[in-house]
Structure formats: C-alpha cells, structure tokens
Amino acid sequence: MRRSEDGESILKAAFNSAGEISVTIMSMTLSLAAVFIPLVFLPGLLGRIFREFSVTIIVAILASGLVSLTLTPLMCARILGERRAGHKRAWMERHTGEFIKRVIAAYGRVLDKFLDRAWLTVPILLVCILGLWFFFTHLPFTLLPPGDSGFVRGVFIAQEGSSPAQMHAYQQQVNQKLKDDPNIAQFFTLAGFAARTASSQGLIFGFLKPRSERPPIEQCIPQLQKSISSIPGITAILQPNPVLQINVGATSQTQGQYAYTLNGIVPDDVYAAADQLIAKLKSFKGFASVRSDYYNNTPNLTVDIDRERAATYGVSTSAVQSLLRTAYSQNYVYLIKQPEDQYQVILEVKDSERSTPADLNNLYVRSNTGGTFSGTGAGGGNITTTTGTASNLVPLRAVTSSKQIVGPQAVNHFNQFTSVTINFNLLPDVAIGDATKFIEDSFAQVHQQIPSVQATFQGEALVFRQLFKSLPLLLITAVFVMYVILGILYESYVHPITVLFPAIVPAVVGGLFTLWIFGSSLSLYSVIGLFLLLGIVKKNGILVVDFALKRIDEGLGLREAIHEASLERFRPIMMTTFAALMGAVPLALGFGHDASARRPLGLVIVGGLIFSQLITLFVTPVIYLWLEWFQEHVLDRVPFLRSAHTHREGESAPEPGDGQIQPAPAGAR
C-alpha cells in the first residue's frame, strides 16, 4: 500500500514489496520454527507431551511462511485496487492514518533522544538480567495447575481390619455428608473394591455444581474434606481432578496427587526410613495431607501347615491352599451364558460360617489316599464305596494351626525391592517446587542414618523434576538454533545477537513479572508460553535489522539506516504485536471451562509482548549500532569473520550485478 500510494502500479508494488520482505519472512519463519525443534527430540514422557504440540506448530509456521511468500503477493496484485497519491480515503482510514503518523513521528523524536543517550541501554539490560535471576528463583514452580474442572476425587480411610459390613456403614454416612454439601451436584462412592483400594478404604467421586453457583474448587475441597472427616473412625483425603493428569510409577496414587517412593533391600530399613520421613514431613505447613501405603497394624490370621502330619494323612500343601481359596476368595468356578446375560457360579462358605477364626475348624480337606470297599446292602444288592479322593475327608485343624497377629496389610514393591510410597496433597497457593525441595532435604537427613534406602518421586512430581531440570538446556538450545539460522541468513556473526538478545531477555522478564504480579506459578503451561514468546518477540529485531541492512547496502550511514528502518517498520511491528496480543488476551482473562489452569499461558505471552515491545523499540537500534561498530573495527579484520554487509564511511552504494532483479526503494518512480 505504501508503494502504491507513492506512485507505483499495484502489480509492481506487490512485486517490489515481496522482493523486499522475502528474506525477512524467511528469517522469521525459519527462526520461529527452530524454537520448537528441541522439543521434538525430548525423551520420555515430556517428549510425548511436547512432540505433537511442537510438530503441529512447526508445520503451521512453515505453511504460513509459504503462503506469505507466494499466495499473499498474488492476492495483493489481483485483489487490491490502484491507489495513487491523493486518492479518496475512507473516514476510518483518514483518522487512523493521521493518528499512526503522529505516533510514528513522536516515536522518531524519542528514538533520536535515546540514541543520543545510548548509555541508558546498559542499565536497562542489567535490570532485565537481574530480573531473570530474581523471578526464576522466587516464582513458585508447579507442573500442572489444579485448575477448576468441577470434579473431585479421593478416598475415605477407616481403621485397618474393618469388616465389609463396617465399611458399608461408613459408606452410608459418607453418602449422607455428600448429599448435605451445598456444592455437590452428583456423586458416587465405592467400598470393598479390592482391585483399586485396600479393604479398609473407599473411593469418592464428586461432581461440583457450575462455577457460578459455588466457591472456587480450592475452597470447596477443604470444606468437604473436613465434613467427611468429622465422621468418627474415618479420615478423608480429597483432591481436584485436573483435565490433564500425569501418573507415572508402579504404585497407586489414590491417597494423594503427588508421590514419593522409598525402596531398599532390607524391609525393616525401608519401613523405619518411611516412619522417620513422614514424621519430618508433617512439620511442613504446606501439605494438606501426608499418607503412605504402609499399613502395619492390620489384623491377620496366619495358617501354618504341619507338613509331617499332613503327609501322614495324605494331604498335600496344594490341597490346603485350594481349600482356603475356594472357601474365602469368592472366585467364580463356572460361567453360565444366556442369550441376554451371563452368570458367575461362585463357590464359598456361608457368611455366618466365616465370621470368626474358629470357623476354620469346620473345614475339611480331602486326602490323596484311599481304596475300594464292597459289601451287601439291606436290599440284597452289592454296595461299592470308594475311599480317598472321593470320600476320605480330614479336618483342617488336624493338619494346620492358626494364630492371630498384627502385621502389614500388603508388602509393596518398586523395581523388585520392598517399597513404601508416601502420597501428599498441597494446600492452595503452595508450589510443588517448594514441597519437593523440602522432601529431598528431609530424606537427605534420613539417608545419613539409613544409607541402604533409596528414594525417587513418582507421577506428577517426577515429571516436574524432569521438566525443570531440562528447562535451562531447552531454552539455551532453542536460542542457539535460532542464532545459527539467523547467522546463515544474515551472513553475520553479530546481527543474530542484535535480533535475539534485546528481544528475548526483556520478553522472558516481562512474562515472569506478569506471573509474579498476578500471583501465578511457573508451570507446564507457562513453559509453553515462554517458547511461544521466544518465537514471537524476535520478529521485531528481524524486521528492523533486515531493513537496515538493505539501507546500508544502498549507501546510507549506520545511524541513518537504523533510524529509518525503525520508523519504516514501526507500523508492521505494532500490527503483528497487537495481533499476537489479542490472541492471548482471552487466555489471560481466563474464559472457558477450567480456564484458570491455562491462564498462566496467556499471562506469559501478554506480559512478555508488552514489556518486550517497550524495550526493543529503543534498545535494538542501540545494540545494532554497537555491534555494527564491533563488526567493522574488530571482526572485519579477520577474513573468516567478515560480514556480507560491510559499511565504510564515504563509500558509495554497490552496483547490482548483471541480471539481478532488485526491488526499488520506497518512493522511487
């Protein structure tokens, strides 16, 4: 449009504009796609989380760049009308055009003053670097914000050894508490499901009312948990169910969102270390609950087989085991299939005959010995009786002895070693990073006393540690890949720094500062926002530097070239920034279901774009002048480091080679 208003035909203006910005578009496209390349090759669960996202973004960016280089100039040449100087403009165009001209003029005056006081760049960048250190060390870290999905899950835990009848009674009381809670819309509970929980635990699933009819979920859960825990004999542990849930590990996490597993060769050492660690963890004020899967006070009935007496009676060990399994395990022995349904045939003793340990005396086991006895019946016929497997029964008490003990409910294992898993939930506004650091410090003290025990995080806590250990390397790798691509395109060692450094550092600081202001945490969503931010903000420097290099090749001085480039590119810079900003504003405001979990993503992008825009408009020209001076006076003395855009005061602009098509500068007739 600018070229058309300066007198060029719309076809020629489209051609010259495409030639002028083609390298710029290539630089922006390739460097933006390069940001996400390191994420594609991440190993493990993090790689699976980021891979699809990264590949989708990379393909979309490359497709957009291809359209910008081909279809967009064609559409401009065919769709836009001719716009000569003095053409009639619409009301909106007149007023916005005049406003933008005044803004650009004001920006030019301020930029001139800033270039005269270029030393201000140093304290600005130092403050940004200090801000990086401050926010990375003071912002709370978490993997996934709990959000407000409207779904609550948890367990209620009774005394070890509670009978099924007692658990059913507890379940009825829990159901009543859930019915009375004003924030619960629907719920269901499950007790006696041995495949998911212990016999003394029951599951709770609750669906909350719509967000407009209740308080936030972080207020509903403590209220409901306190209500259920008021039932004598049980303790409730509830947690919000996030939309994106990560469970990694060999142990169950029904008692808490996060898990920390201790394991070792000696079981007693593992149990002792777990007791000491739990005692230390209870001193941390940020835990909403701390529980372990080690229950050592469960009533048990041990049955010891007297092998010598069993051999005398012809009773095998497998026969005793089969008898006990058939009597008490409730396994079905046959499946009856009908056209509409199927039925399990379950063989077991009556409930009234298995309520006390003394009921074992009523069981009989078949022996493996026997023979055939024949006789004459009362009616004169022959009677044949087979003894042994068919009829020779031995009382179970004759070959076994039993005793009641108190012991572990189950012996859990992790990596084939005895283990204890400690599950914990956090209070609202407590970051998982602070909790994991406290746990590791506490275990280090326990490990000094019991060195044979090892420990590791599981589930979300494990992925959290992996993410934030690899985050610095990911950021450095992404910046390095962008540097290499920009260095190839610009044929310069210093101008990639001009593009990246004054844009990335303020952008990251601005994003982290926004999280800090709004009391948010650095999470997986925030990390995704940071990588998006890295790719977006560098386009300011690319637009300015690319235009300035063209003006230098035309013979302009350094300051004149960068000043003209900053003014000419001010409008597209602001347009692209506002476009990206408006796309992130709905995320930052938190609209939609479970929006609070995604809000950090929008806050990082909005804050980073605004802060980076204010800084790069003035700092980038100064950095460009400094690095251009360093290129000409230092690096150009080495042939290997010489730039393709070398400028010397007093030299005329180089003539274009034969056959080269050069886009005419703006305003040329």
GIMOTA-V809215 format. One line per field, one symbol per residue. burial: + if it has 24 or more other C-alpha atoms within 12 Angstrom, else -. Layout:
burial=???
//
This chain:
burial=++++---+++++++++++++++++++++++++++++++++-+---++-++---++-++--++--+--++---+--++----+---------------------+--++--++--+--+--+--++--+--++--++--++++++++++++++++++++++++-+-+++-++-+++-++--+-++--++++++----+++++++++++++-+----+++-++++++++++-+--+++++++++---++++-++++++++++++++--+-++++++++++--+--+-++++++++++---------+----+--+++++-++--++--+--------------------------------+--++++++------------------------++++++++--------+--+++---+++++++++++++++++++-+++-++--++--+--++++++++++++++++--+--++-+++++++++++-++++++++++++++++++++++++++++---+++++++++++++++++++++++++++++++++++++++++++++++++++++++--+--++--++-++-----+++++++++++++++++++++++++++++++++++++++---+------+++++---------------++++---
//
